[in-house]
Amino acid sequence: MQYLIIAYDYDDALERRLKARDEHVKAARELMAKGKIITAGALIEDDKMVGSSLFVDFENDEELDAWLENEPYVQNKVWNLEEIQIVPVKLLPKN
């Protein structure tokens, strides 16, 4: 199932984001190679990273939840899970 995820950071998370970024990007690239993350990018406000947006494709909610539990930005208290938006979507195929 495909989902749009909009994850804003905690207000004080910029330093934690920068520390966890390499691990986050590495894990994201691995999931992109497997087709689990379709595309992703940082949300920018006033020239600062303040969150993330992702289109993902997981088998079900349980697989999505398992990924979130192990996501470096979740484990390092970057993404504010109380305000995360997860919306099922159906993306237009590339071909």
mmCIF file as gemmi writes it, N, C-alpha and C atoms, coordinates in Angstrom:
data_model
loop_
_atom_site.group_PDB
_atom_site.id
_atom_site.type_symbol
_atom_site.label_atom_id
_atom_site.label_alt_id
_atom_site.label_comp_id
_atom_site.label_asym_id
_atom_site.label_entity_id
_atom_site.label_seq_id
_atom_site.pdbx_PDB_ins_code
_atom_site.Cartn_x
_atom_site.Cartn_y
_atom_site.Cartn_z
_atom_site.occupancy
_atom_site.B_iso_or_equiv
_atom_site.pdbx_formal_charge
_atom_site.auth_seq_id
_atom_site.auth_asym_id
_atom_site.pdbx_PDB_model_num
ATOM 1 N N . MET Axp A 1 ? 0.847 -1.171 0 1 0 ? 1 A 1
ATOM 2 C CA . MET Axp A 1 ? 0 0 0 1 0 ? 1 A 1
ATOM 3 C C . MET Axp A 1 ? 0.897 1.242 0 1 0 ? 1 A 1
ATOM 4 N N . GLN Axp A 2 ? 0.524 2.214 -0.776 1 0 ? 2 A 1
ATOM 5 C CA . GLN Axp A 2 ? 1.309 3.44 -0.863 1 0 ? 2 A 1
ATOM 6 C C . GLN Axp A 2 ? 0.787 4.472 0.135 1 0 ? 2 A 1
ATOM 7 N N . TYR Axp A 3 ? 1.726 5.24 0.673 1 0 ? 3 A 1
ATOM 8 C CA . TYR Axp A 3 ? 1.387 6.257 1.661 1 0 ? 3 A 1
ATOM 9 C C . TYR Axp A 3 ? 2.188 7.525 1.385 1 0 ? 3 A 1
ATOM 10 N N . LEU Axp A 4 ? 1.583 8.653 1.687 1 0 ? 4 A 1
ATOM 11 C CA . LEU Axp A 4 ? 2.287 9.928 1.79 1 0 ? 4 A 1
ATOM 12 C C . LEU Axp A 4 ? 2.541 10.16 3.268 1 0 ? 4 A 1
ATOM 13 N N . ILE Axp A 5 ? 3.773 10.451 3.606 1 0 ? 5 A 1
ATOM 14 C CA . ILE Axp A 5 ? 4.129 10.742 4.996 1 0 ? 5 A 1
ATOM 15 C C . ILE Axp A 5 ? 4.671 12.159 5.065 1 0 ? 5 A 1
ATOM 16 N N . ILE Axp A 6 ? 4.092 12.949 5.942 1 0 ? 6 A 1
ATOM 17 C CA . ILE Axp A 6 ? 4.586 14.291 6.224 1 0 ? 6 A 1
ATOM 18 C C . ILE Axp A 6 ? 4.959 14.305 7.694 1 0 ? 6 A 1
ATOM 19 N N . ALA Axp A 7 ? 6.252 14.431 7.95 1 0 ? 7 A 1
ATOM 20 C CA . ALA Axp A 7 ? 6.761 14.34 9.318 1 0 ? 7 A 1
ATOM 21 C C . ALA Axp A 7 ? 7.513 15.617 9.663 1 0 ? 7 A 1
ATOM 22 N N . TYR Axp A 8 ? 6.896 16.445 10.487 1 0 ? 8 A 1
ATOM 23 C CA . TYR Axp A 8 ? 7.587 17.642 10.96 1 0 ? 8 A 1
ATOM 24 C C . TYR Axp A 8 ? 8.469 17.292 12.15 1 0 ? 8 A 1
ATOM 25 N N . ASP Axp A 9 ? 9.58 18.011 12.233 1 0 ? 9 A 1
ATOM 26 C CA . ASP Axp A 9 ? 10.512 17.81 13.341 1 0 ? 9 A 1
ATOM 27 C C . ASP Axp A 9 ? 9.998 18.485 14.614 1 0 ? 9 A 1
ATOM 28 N N . TYR Axp A 10 ? 10.495 17.999 15.742 1 0 ? 10 A 1
ATOM 29 C CA . TYR Axp A 10 ? 10.314 18.751 16.978 1 0 ? 10 A 1
ATOM 30 C C . TYR Axp A 10 ? 10.97 20.113 16.793 1 0 ? 10 A 1
ATOM 31 N N . ASP Axp A 11 ? 10.484 21.117 17.489 1 0 ? 11 A 1
ATOM 32 C CA . ASP Axp A 11 ? 11.011 22.478 17.343 1 0 ? 11 A 1
ATOM 33 C C . ASP Axp A 11 ? 12.506 22.568 17.636 1 0 ? 11 A 1
ATOM 34 N N . ASP Axp A 12 ? 13.004 21.736 18.541 1 0 ? 12 A 1
ATOM 35 C CA . ASP Axp A 12 ? 14.413 21.804 18.954 1 0 ? 12 A 1
ATOM 36 C C . ASP Axp A 12 ? 15.263 20.688 18.338 1 0 ? 12 A 1
ATOM 37 N N . ALA Axp A 13 ? 14.839 20.14 17.18 1 0 ? 13 A 1
ATOM 38 C CA . ALA Axp A 13 ? 15.457 18.921 16.652 1 0 ? 13 A 1
ATOM 39 C C . ALA Axp A 13 ? 16.56 19.139 15.626 1 0 ? 13 A 1
ATOM 40 N N . LEU Axp A 14 ? 16.852 20.366 15.252 1 0 ? 14 A 1
ATOM 41 C CA . LEU Axp A 14 ? 17.804 20.569 14.153 1 0 ? 14 A 1
ATOM 42 C C . LEU Axp A 14 ? 19.151 19.907 14.43 1 0 ? 14 A 1
ATOM 43 N N . GLU Axp A 15 ? 19.703 20.081 15.601 1 0 ? 15 A 1
ATOM 44 C CA . GLU Axp A 15 ? 21.01 19.471 15.913 1 0 ? 15 A 1
ATOM 45 C C . GLU Axp A 15 ? 20.915 17.941 15.872 1 0 ? 15 A 1
ATOM 46 N N . ARG Axp A 16 ? 19.839 17.365 16.413 1 0 ? 16 A 1
ATOM 47 C CA . ARG Axp A 16 ? 19.656 15.904 16.377 1 0 ? 16 A 1
ATOM 48 C C . ARG Axp A 16 ? 19.476 15.429 14.937 1 0 ? 16 A 1
ATOM 49 N N . ARG Axp A 17 ? 18.759 16.217 14.133 1 0 ? 17 A 1
ATOM 50 C CA . ARG Axp A 17 ? 18.57 15.876 12.716 1 0 ? 17 A 1
ATOM 51 C C . ARG Axp A 17 ? 19.914 15.779 12.012 1 0 ? 17 A 1
ATOM 52 N N . LEU Axp A 18 ? 20.752 16.763 12.215 1 0 ? 18 A 1
ATOM 53 C CA . LEU Axp A 18 ? 22.05 16.78 11.54 1 0 ? 18 A 1
ATOM 54 C C . LEU Axp A 18 ? 22.927 15.616 11.992 1 0 ? 18 A 1
ATOM 55 N N . LYS Axp A 19 ? 22.863 15.258 13.27 1 0 ? 19 A 1
ATOM 56 C CA . LYS Axp A 19 ? 23.648 14.124 13.781 1 0 ? 19 A 1
ATOM 57 C C . LYS Axp A 19 ? 23.157 12.794 13.211 1 0 ? 19 A 1
ATOM 58 N N . ALA Axp A 20 ? 21.843 12.644 13.038 1 0 ? 20 A 1
ATOM 59 C CA . ALA Axp A 20 ? 21.264 11.376 12.573 1 0 ? 20 A 1
ATOM 60 C C . ALA Axp A 20 ? 21.126 11.32 11.053 1 0 ? 20 A 1
ATOM 61 N N . ARG Axp A 21 ? 21.427 12.399 10.366 1 0 ? 21 A 1
ATOM 62 C CA . ARG Axp A 21 ? 21.136 12.494 8.929 1 0 ? 21 A 1
ATOM 63 C C . ARG Axp A 21 ? 21.838 11.419 8.097 1 0 ? 21 A 1
ATOM 64 N N . ASP Axp A 22 ? 23.124 11.183 8.329 1 0 ? 22 A 1
ATOM 65 C CA . ASP Axp A 22 ? 23.835 10.177 7.524 1 0 ? 22 A 1
ATOM 66 C C . ASP Axp A 22 ? 23.194 8.802 7.664 1 0 ? 22 A 1
ATOM 67 N N . GLU Axp A 23 ? 22.867 8.423 8.891 1 0 ? 23 A 1
ATOM 68 C CA . GLU Axp A 23 ? 22.224 7.13 9.137 1 0 ? 23 A 1
ATOM 69 C C . GLU Axp A 23 ? 20.842 7.089 8.478 1 0 ? 23 A 1
ATOM 70 N N . HIS Axp A 24 ? 20.098 8.178 8.585 1 0 ? 24 A 1
ATOM 71 C CA . HIS Axp A 24 ? 18.768 8.272 7.976 1 0 ? 24 A 1
ATOM 72 C C . HIS Axp A 24 ? 18.861 8.138 6.457 1 0 ? 24 A 1
ATOM 73 N N . VAL Axp A 25 ? 19.774 8.864 5.824 1 0 ? 25 A 1
ATOM 74 C CA . VAL Axp A 25 ? 19.916 8.832 4.365 1 0 ? 25 A 1
ATOM 75 C C . VAL Axp A 25 ? 20.359 7.447 3.902 1 0 ? 25 A 1
ATOM 76 N N . LYS Axp A 26 ? 21.286 6.831 4.617 1 0 ? 26 A 1
ATOM 77 C CA . LYS Axp A 26 ? 21.742 5.488 4.258 1 0 ? 26 A 1
ATOM 78 C C . LYS Axp A 26 ? 20.579 4.5 4.298 1 0 ? 26 A 1
ATOM 79 N N . ALA Axp A 27 ? 19.803 4.522 5.366 1 0 ? 27 A 1
ATOM 80 C CA . ALA Axp A 27 ? 18.656 3.616 5.493 1 0 ? 27 A 1
ATOM 81 C C . ALA Axp A 27 ? 17.616 3.913 4.416 1 0 ? 27 A 1
ATOM 82 N N . ALA Axp A 28 ? 17.39 5.191 4.123 1 0 ? 28 A 1
ATOM 83 C CA . ALA Axp A 28 ? 16.416 5.561 3.091 1 0 ? 28 A 1
ATOM 84 C C . ALA Axp A 28 ? 16.853 5.062 1.722 1 0 ? 28 A 1
ATOM 85 N N . ARG Axp A 29 ? 18.118 5.185 1.415 1 0 ? 29 A 1
ATOM 86 C CA . ARG Axp A 29 ? 18.614 4.715 0.111 1 0 ? 29 A 1
ATOM 87 C C . ARG Axp A 29 ? 18.475 3.205 -0.017 1 0 ? 29 A 1
ATOM 88 N N . GLU Axp A 30 ? 18.704 2.486 1.073 1 0 ? 30 A 1
ATOM 89 C CA . GLU Axp A 30 ? 18.523 1.03 1.047 1 0 ? 30 A 1
ATOM 90 C C . GLU Axp A 30 ? 17.066 0.679 0.765 1 0 ? 30 A 1
ATOM 91 N N . LEU Axp A 31 ? 16.137 1.401 1.402 1 0 ? 31 A 1
ATOM 92 C CA . LEU Axp A 31 ? 14.714 1.145 1.17 1 0 ? 31 A 1
ATOM 93 C C . LEU Axp A 31 ? 14.276 1.609 -0.218 1 0 ? 31 A 1
ATOM 94 N N . MET Axp A 32 ? 14.917 2.631 -0.758 1 0 ? 32 A 1
ATOM 95 C CA . MET Axp A 32 ? 14.626 3.06 -2.124 1 0 ? 32 A 1
ATOM 96 C C . MET Axp A 32 ? 15.039 1.972 -3.112 1 0 ? 32 A 1
ATOM 97 N N . ALA Axp A 33 ? 16.181 1.349 -2.878 1 0 ? 33 A 1
ATOM 98 C CA . ALA Axp A 33 ? 16.651 0.278 -3.756 1 0 ? 33 A 1
ATOM 99 C C . ALA Axp A 33 ? 15.694 -0.912 -3.743 1 0 ? 33 A 1
ATOM 100 N N . LYS Axp A 34 ? 14.998 -1.108 -2.626 1 0 ? 34 A 1
ATOM 101 C CA . LYS Axp A 34 ? 14.035 -2.199 -2.502 1 0 ? 34 A 1
ATOM 102 C C . LYS Axp A 34 ? 12.634 -1.791 -2.948 1 0 ? 34 A 1
ATOM 103 N N . GLY Axp A 35 ? 12.453 -0.521 -3.323 1 0 ? 35 A 1
ATOM 104 C CA . GLY Axp A 35 ? 11.156 -0.044 -3.762 1 0 ? 35 A 1
ATOM 105 C C . GLY Axp A 35 ? 10.199 0.314 -2.631 1 0 ? 35 A 1
ATOM 106 N N . LYS Axp A 36 ? 10.688 0.333 -1.398 1 0 ? 36 A 1
ATOM 107 C CA . LYS Axp A 36 ? 9.835 0.66 -0.249 1 0 ? 36 A 1
ATOM 108 C C . LYS Axp A 36 ? 9.651 2.162 -0.104 1 0 ? 36 A 1
ATOM 109 N N . ILE Axp A 37 ? 10.693 2.929 -0.359 1 0 ? 37 A 1
ATOM 110 C CA . ILE Axp A 37 ? 10.583 4.388 -0.413 1 0 ? 37 A 1
ATOM 111 C C . ILE Axp A 37 ? 10.63 4.77 -1.885 1 0 ? 37 A 1
ATOM 112 N N . ILE Axp A 38 ? 9.576 5.437 -2.334 1 0 ? 38 A 1
ATOM 113 C CA . ILE Axp A 38 ? 9.471 5.823 -3.733 1 0 ? 38 A 1
ATOM 114 C C . ILE Axp A 38 ? 10.262 7.104 -3.972 1 0 ? 38 A 1
ATOM 115 N N . THR Axp A 39 ? 10.055 8.083 -3.116 1 0 ? 39 A 1
ATOM 116 C CA . THR Axp A 39 ? 10.823 9.325 -3.156 1 0 ? 39 A 1
ATOM 117 C C . THR Axp A 39 ? 10.688 10.01 -1.802 1 0 ? 39 A 1
ATOM 118 N N . ALA Axp A 40 ? 11.65 10.865 -1.504 1 0 ? 40 A 1
ATOM 119 C CA . ALA Axp A 40 ? 11.656 11.519 -0.196 1 0 ? 40 A 1
ATOM 120 C C . ALA Axp A 40 ? 12.456 12.806 -0.285 1 0 ? 40 A 1
ATOM 121 N N . GLY Axp A 41 ? 12.186 13.706 0.659 1 0 ? 41 A 1
ATOM 122 C CA . GLY Axp A 41 ? 12.943 14.943 0.715 1 0 ? 41 A 1
ATOM 123 C C . GLY Axp A 41 ? 12.652 15.705 1.991 1 0 ? 41 A 1
ATOM 124 N N . ALA Axp A 42 ? 13.492 16.667 2.256 1 0 ? 42 A 1
ATOM 125 C CA . ALA Axp A 42 ? 13.34 17.49 3.451 1 0 ? 42 A 1
ATOM 126 C C . ALA Axp A 42 ? 12.325 18.599 3.213 1 0 ? 42 A 1
ATOM 127 N N . LEU Axp A 43 ? 11.605 18.947 4.263 1 0 ? 43 A 1
ATOM 128 C CA . LEU Axp A 43 ? 10.74 20.13 4.249 1 0 ? 43 A 1
ATOM 129 C C . LEU Axp A 43 ? 11.587 21.313 4.691 1 0 ? 43 A 1
ATOM 130 N N . ILE Axp A 44 ? 11.492 22.407 3.975 1 0 ? 44 A 1
ATOM 131 C CA . ILE Axp A 44 ? 12.343 23.567 4.227 1 0 ? 44 A 1
ATOM 132 C C . ILE Axp A 44 ? 11.475 24.774 4.579 1 0 ? 44 A 1
ATOM 133 N N . GLU Axp A 45 ? 11.844 25.458 5.649 1 0 ? 45 A 1
ATOM 134 C CA . GLU Axp A 45 ? 11.23 26.732 6.022 1 0 ? 45 A 1
ATOM 135 C C . GLU Axp A 45 ? 12.351 27.669 6.457 1 0 ? 45 A 1
ATOM 136 N N . ASP Axp A 46 ? 12.349 28.87 5.925 1 0 ? 46 A 1
ATOM 137 C CA . ASP Axp A 46 ? 13.382 29.858 6.256 1 0 ? 46 A 1
ATOM 138 C C . ASP Axp A 46 ? 14.781 29.279 6.097 1 0 ? 46 A 1
ATOM 139 N N . ASP Axp A 47 ? 14.975 28.546 4.997 1 0 ? 47 A 1
ATOM 140 C CA . ASP Axp A 47 ? 16.274 27.95 4.655 1 0 ? 47 A 1
ATOM 141 C C . ASP Axp A 47 ? 16.764 26.92 5.669 1 0 ? 47 A 1
ATOM 142 N N . LYS Axp A 48 ? 15.864 26.357 6.486 1 0 ? 48 A 1
ATOM 143 C CA . LYS Axp A 48 ? 16.238 25.309 7.439 1 0 ? 48 A 1
ATOM 144 C C . LYS Axp A 48 ? 15.376 24.072 7.212 1 0 ? 48 A 1
ATOM 145 N N . MET Axp A 49 ? 15.98 22.897 7.431 1 0 ? 49 A 1
ATOM 146 C CA . MET Axp A 49 ? 15.22 21.653 7.367 1 0 ? 49 A 1
ATOM 147 C C . MET Axp A 49 ? 14.332 21.576 8.606 1 0 ? 49 A 1
ATOM 148 N N . VAL Axp A 50 ? 13.038 21.366 8.39 1 0 ? 50 A 1
ATOM 149 C CA . VAL Axp A 50 ? 12.089 21.324 9.509 1 0 ? 50 A 1
ATOM 150 C C . VAL Axp A 50 ? 11.247 20.05 9.517 1 0 ? 50 A 1
ATOM 151 N N . GLY Axp A 51 ? 11.509 19.153 8.597 1 0 ? 51 A 1
ATOM 152 C CA . GLY Axp A 51 ? 10.741 17.924 8.53 1 0 ? 51 A 1
ATOM 153 C C . GLY Axp A 51 ? 11.055 17.171 7.258 1 0 ? 51 A 1
ATOM 154 N N . SER Axp A 52 ? 10.234 16.165 6.99 1 0 ? 52 A 1
ATOM 155 C CA . SER Axp A 52 ? 10.438 15.313 5.826 1 0 ? 52 A 1
ATOM 156 C C . SER Axp A 52 ? 9.109 14.987 5.181 1 0 ? 52 A 1
ATOM 157 N N . SER Axp A 53 ? 9.172 14.738 3.878 1 0 ? 53 A 1
ATOM 158 C CA . SER Axp A 53 ? 8.013 14.202 3.169 1 0 ? 53 A 1
ATOM 159 C C . SER Axp A 53 ? 8.488 12.989 2.379 1 0 ? 53 A 1
ATOM 160 N N . LEU Axp A 54 ? 7.672 11.954 2.408 1 0 ? 54 A 1
ATOM 161 C CA . LEU Axp A 54 ? 8.042 10.717 1.736 1 0 ? 54 A 1
ATOM 162 C C . LEU Axp A 54 ? 6.821 10.101 1.084 1 0 ? 54 A 1
ATOM 163 N N . PHE Axp A 55 ? 7.032 9.476 -0.049 1 0 ? 55 A 1
ATOM 164 C CA . PHE Axp A 55 ? 6.066 8.552 -0.61 1 0 ? 55 A 1
ATOM 165 C C . PHE Axp A 55 ? 6.672 7.174 -0.421 1 0 ? 55 A 1
ATOM 166 N N . VAL Axp A 56 ? 5.931 6.275 0.218 1 0 ? 56 A 1
ATOM 167 C CA . VAL Axp A 56 ? 6.441 4.94 0.526 1 0 ? 56 A 1
ATOM 168 C C . VAL Axp A 56 ? 5.455 3.891 0.03 1 0 ? 56 A 1
ATOM 169 N N . ASP Axp A 57 ? 5.935 2.674 -0.058 1 0 ? 57 A 1
ATOM 170 C CA . ASP Axp A 57 ? 5.1 1.55 -0.496 1 0 ? 57 A 1
ATOM 171 C C . ASP Axp A 57 ? 5.415 0.351 0.396 1 0 ? 57 A 1
ATOM 172 N N . PHE Axp A 58 ? 4.53 0.093 1.359 1 0 ? 58 A 1
ATOM 173 C CA . PHE Axp A 58 ? 4.692 -1.039 2.27 1 0 ? 58 A 1
ATOM 174 C C . PHE Axp A 58 ? 3.526 -1.993 2.084 1 0 ? 58 A 1
ATOM 175 N N . GLU Axp A 59 ? 3.725 -3.247 2.425 1 0 ? 59 A 1
ATOM 176 C CA . GLU Axp A 59 ? 2.679 -4.264 2.258 1 0 ? 59 A 1
ATOM 177 C C . GLU Axp A 59 ? 1.417 -3.92 3.037 1 0 ? 59 A 1
ATOM 178 N N . ASN Axp A 60 ? 1.606 -3.359 4.24 1 0 ? 60 A 1
ATOM 179 C CA . ASN Axp A 60 ? 0.454 -3.104 5.107 1 0 ? 60 A 1
ATOM 180 C C . ASN Axp A 60 ? 0.871 -2.137 6.217 1 0 ? 60 A 1
ATOM 181 N N . ASP Axp A 61 ? -0.087 -1.786 7.063 1 0 ? 61 A 1
ATOM 182 C CA . ASP Axp A 61 ? 0.183 -0.851 8.158 1 0 ? 61 A 1
ATOM 183 C C . ASP Axp A 61 ? 1.231 -1.39 9.126 1 0 ? 61 A 1
ATOM 184 N N . GLU Axp A 62 ? 1.243 -2.7 9.33 1 0 ? 62 A 1
ATOM 185 C CA . GLU Axp A 62 ? 2.205 -3.294 10.261 1 0 ? 62 A 1
ATOM 186 C C . GLU Axp A 62 ? 3.641 -3.116 9.765 1 0 ? 62 A 1
ATOM 187 N N . GLU Axp A 63 ? 3.845 -3.305 8.457 1 0 ? 63 A 1
ATOM 188 C CA . GLU Axp A 63 ? 5.185 -3.108 7.893 1 0 ? 63 A 1
ATOM 189 C C . GLU Axp A 63 ? 5.587 -1.635 7.979 1 0 ? 63 A 1
ATOM 190 N N . LEU Axp A 64 ? 4.647 -0.742 7.725 1 0 ? 64 A 1
ATOM 191 C CA . LEU Axp A 64 ? 4.896 0.69 7.86 1 0 ? 64 A 1
ATOM 192 C C . LEU Axp A 64 ? 5.285 1.031 9.299 1 0 ? 64 A 1
ATOM 193 N N . ASP Axp A 65 ? 4.517 0.511 10.263 1 0 ? 65 A 1
ATOM 194 C CA . ASP Axp A 65 ? 4.801 0.777 11.676 1 0 ? 65 A 1
ATOM 195 C C . ASP Axp A 65 ? 6.167 0.241 12.089 1 0 ? 65 A 1
ATOM 196 N N . ALA Axp A 66 ? 6.534 -0.948 11.596 1 0 ? 66 A 1
ATOM 197 C CA . ALA Axp A 66 ? 7.833 -1.533 11.918 1 0 ? 66 A 1
ATOM 198 C C . ALA Axp A 66 ? 8.963 -0.669 11.372 1 0 ? 66 A 1
ATOM 199 N N . TRP Axp A 67 ? 8.787 -0.136 10.162 1 0 ? 67 A 1
ATOM 200 C CA . TRP Axp A 67 ? 9.797 0.765 9.605 1 0 ? 67 A 1
ATOM 201 C C . TRP Axp A 67 ? 9.922 2.017 10.467 1 0 ? 67 A 1
ATOM 202 N N . LEU Axp A 68 ? 8.793 2.611 10.828 1 0 ? 68 A 1
ATOM 203 C CA . LEU Axp A 68 ? 8.83 3.835 11.631 1 0 ? 68 A 1
ATOM 204 C C . LEU Axp A 68 ? 9.534 3.616 12.969 1 0 ? 68 A 1
ATOM 205 N N . GLU Axp A 69 ? 9.291 2.485 13.611 1 0 ? 69 A 1
ATOM 206 C CA . GLU Axp A 69 ? 9.923 2.208 14.906 1 0 ? 69 A 1
ATOM 207 C C . GLU Axp A 69 ? 11.441 2.203 14.811 1 0 ? 69 A 1
ATOM 208 N N . ASN Axp A 70 ? 11.973 1.789 13.651 1 0 ? 70 A 1
ATOM 209 C CA . ASN Axp A 70 ? 13.423 1.678 13.473 1 0 ? 70 A 1
ATOM 210 C C . ASN Axp A 70 ? 14.037 2.836 12.699 1 0 ? 70 A 1
ATOM 211 N N . GLU Axp A 71 ? 13.229 3.787 12.258 1 0 ? 71 A 1
ATOM 212 C CA . GLU Axp A 71 ? 13.714 4.914 11.466 1 0 ? 71 A 1
ATOM 213 C C . GLU Axp A 71 ? 14.631 5.78 12.33 1 0 ? 71 A 1
ATOM 214 N N . PRO Axp A 72 ? 15.83 6.108 11.837 1 0 ? 72 A 1
ATOM 215 C CA . PRO Axp A 72 ? 16.767 6.902 12.633 1 0 ? 72 A 1
ATOM 216 C C . PRO Axp A 72 ? 16.206 8.239 13.129 1 0 ? 72 A 1
ATOM 217 N N . TYR Axp A 73 ? 15.375 8.906 12.342 1 0 ? 73 A 1
ATOM 218 C CA . TYR Axp A 73 ? 14.816 10.177 12.807 1 0 ? 73 A 1
ATOM 219 C C . TYR Axp A 73 ? 13.769 9.966 13.904 1 0 ? 73 A 1
ATOM 220 N N . VAL Axp A 74 ? 13.16 8.815 13.945 1 0 ? 74 A 1
ATOM 221 C CA . VAL Axp A 74 ? 12.237 8.502 15.041 1 0 ? 74 A 1
ATOM 222 C C . VAL Axp A 74 ? 13.039 8.136 16.286 1 0 ? 74 A 1
ATOM 223 N N . GLN Axp A 75 ? 14.014 7.257 16.124 1 0 ? 75 A 1
ATOM 224 C CA . GLN Axp A 75 ? 14.815 6.808 17.262 1 0 ? 75 A 1
ATOM 225 C C . GLN Axp A 75 ? 15.596 7.947 17.911 1 0 ? 75 A 1
ATOM 226 N N . ASN Axp A 76 ? 15.966 8.949 17.118 1 0 ? 76 A 1
ATOM 227 C CA . ASN Axp A 76 ? 16.756 10.071 17.637 1 0 ? 76 A 1
ATOM 228 C C . ASN Axp A 76 ? 15.906 11.299 17.951 1 0 ? 76 A 1
ATOM 229 N N . LYS Axp A 77 ? 14.599 11.108 18.056 1 0 ? 77 A 1
ATOM 230 C CA . LYS Axp A 77 ? 13.67 12.176 18.467 1 0 ? 77 A 1
ATOM 231 C C . LYS Axp A 77 ? 13.765 13.415 17.568 1 0 ? 77 A 1
ATOM 232 N N . VAL Axp A 78 ? 13.821 13.153 16.255 1 0 ? 78 A 1
ATOM 233 C CA . VAL Axp A 78 ? 13.804 14.24 15.279 1 0 ? 78 A 1
ATOM 234 C C . VAL Axp A 78 ? 12.363 14.483 14.824 1 0 ? 78 A 1
ATOM 235 N N . TRP Axp A 79 ? 11.711 13.428 14.31 1 0 ? 79 A 1
ATOM 236 C CA . TRP Axp A 79 ? 10.332 13.564 13.859 1 0 ? 79 A 1
ATOM 237 C C . TRP Axp A 79 ? 9.382 13.564 15.045 1 0 ? 79 A 1
ATOM 238 N N . ASN Axp A 80 ? 8.465 14.49 15.041 1 0 ? 80 A 1
ATOM 239 C CA . ASN Axp A 80 ? 7.437 14.584 16.076 1 0 ? 80 A 1
ATOM 240 C C . ASN Axp A 80 ? 6.279 13.655 15.69 1 0 ? 80 A 1
ATOM 241 N N . LEU Axp A 81 ? 6.275 12.454 16.249 1 0 ? 81 A 1
ATOM 242 C CA . LEU Axp A 81 ? 5.271 11.458 15.877 1 0 ? 81 A 1
ATOM 243 C C . LEU Axp A 81 ? 3.861 11.828 16.304 1 0 ? 81 A 1
ATOM 244 N N . GLU Axp A 82 ? 3.738 12.755 17.242 1 0 ? 82 A 1
ATOM 245 C CA . GLU Axp A 82 ? 2.395 13.193 17.646 1 0 ? 82 A 1
ATOM 246 C C . GLU Axp A 82 ? 1.722 14.006 16.543 1 0 ? 82 A 1
ATOM 247 N N . GLU Axp A 83 ? 2.514 14.55 15.628 1 0 ? 83 A 1
ATOM 248 C CA . GLU Axp A 83 ? 1.96 15.379 14.558 1 0 ? 83 A 1
ATOM 249 C C . GLU Axp A 83 ? 2.198 14.803 13.168 1 0 ? 83 A 1
ATOM 250 N N . ILE Axp A 84 ? 2.72 13.581 13.095 1 0 ? 84 A 1
ATOM 251 C CA . ILE Axp A 84 ? 2.999 12.982 11.788 1 0 ? 84 A 1
ATOM 252 C C . ILE Axp A 84 ? 1.69 12.748 11.037 1 0 ? 84 A 1
ATOM 253 N N . GLN Axp A 85 ? 1.743 12.954 9.735 1 0 ? 85 A 1
ATOM 254 C CA . GLN Axp A 85 ? 0.581 12.699 8.877 1 0 ? 85 A 1
ATOM 255 C C . GLN Axp A 85 ? 0.918 11.519 7.977 1 0 ? 85 A 1
ATOM 256 N N . ILE Axp A 86 ? 0.071 10.514 7.995 1 0 ? 86 A 1
ATOM 257 C CA . ILE Axp A 86 ? 0.245 9.331 7.149 1 0 ? 86 A 1
ATOM 258 C C . ILE Axp A 86 ? -1.067 9.135 6.398 1 0 ? 86 A 1
ATOM 259 N N . VAL Axp A 87 ? -0.985 9.277 5.079 1 0 ? 87 A 1
ATOM 260 C CA . VAL Axp A 87 ? -2.19 9.252 4.255 1 0 ? 87 A 1
ATOM 261 C C . VAL Axp A 87 ? -2.025 8.173 3.175 1 0 ? 87 A 1
ATOM 262 N N . PRO Axp A 88 ? -2.939 7.211 3.1 1 0 ? 88 A 1
ATOM 263 C CA . PRO Axp A 88 ? -2.89 6.257 1.986 1 0 ? 88 A 1
ATOM 264 C C . PRO Axp A 88 ? -3.101 7.001 0.668 1 0 ? 88 A 1
ATOM 265 N N . VAL Axp A 89 ? -2.32 6.647 -0.339 1 0 ? 89 A 1
ATOM 266 C CA . VAL Axp A 89 ? -2.413 7.282 -1.646 1 0 ? 89 A 1
ATOM 267 C C . VAL Axp A 89 ? -2.299 6.213 -2.739 1 0 ? 89 A 1
ATOM 268 N N . LYS Axp A 90 ? -2.626 6.593 -3.93 1 0 ? 90 A 1
ATOM 269 C CA . LYS Axp A 90 ? -2.413 5.768 -5.113 1 0 ? 90 A 1
ATOM 270 C C . LYS Axp A 90 ? -1.692 6.635 -6.125 1 0 ? 90 A 1
ATOM 271 N N . LEU Axp A 91 ? -0.388 6.393 -6.277 1 0 ? 91 A 1
ATOM 272 C CA . LEU Axp A 91 ? 0.427 7.218 -7.173 1 0 ? 91 A 1
ATOM 273 C C . LEU Axp A 91 ? 0.263 6.797 -8.633 1 0 ? 91 A 1
ATOM 274 N N . LEU Axp A 92 ? 0.379 7.759 -9.498 1 0 ? 92 A 1
ATOM 275 C CA . LEU Axp A 92 ? 0.35 7.517 -10.925 1 0 ? 92 A 1
ATOM 276 C C . LEU Axp A 92 ? 1.606 6.73 -11.302 1 0 ? 92 A 1
ATOM 277 N N . PRO Axp A 93 ? 1.454 5.596 -11.985 1 0 ? 93 A 1
ATOM 278 C CA . PRO Axp A 93 ? 2.649 4.835 -12.394 1 0 ? 93 A 1
ATOM 279 C C . PRO Axp A 93 ? 3.539 5.655 -13.318 1 0 ? 93 A 1
ATOM 280 N N . LYS Axp A 94 ? 4.847 5.388 -13.269 1 0 ? 94 A 1
ATOM 281 C CA . LYS Axp A 94 ? 5.791 6.137 -14.094 1 0 ? 94 A 1
ATOM 282 C C . LYS Axp A 94 ? 5.618 5.811 -15.579 1 0 ? 94 A 1
ATOM 283 N N . ASN Axp A 95 ? 5.168 4.63 -15.875 1 0 ? 95 A 1
ATOM 284 C CA . ASN Axp A 95 ? 4.999 4.225 -17.297 1 0 ? 95 A 1
ATOM 285 C C . ASN Axp A 95 ? 3.547 4.214 -17.672 1 0 ? 95 A 1
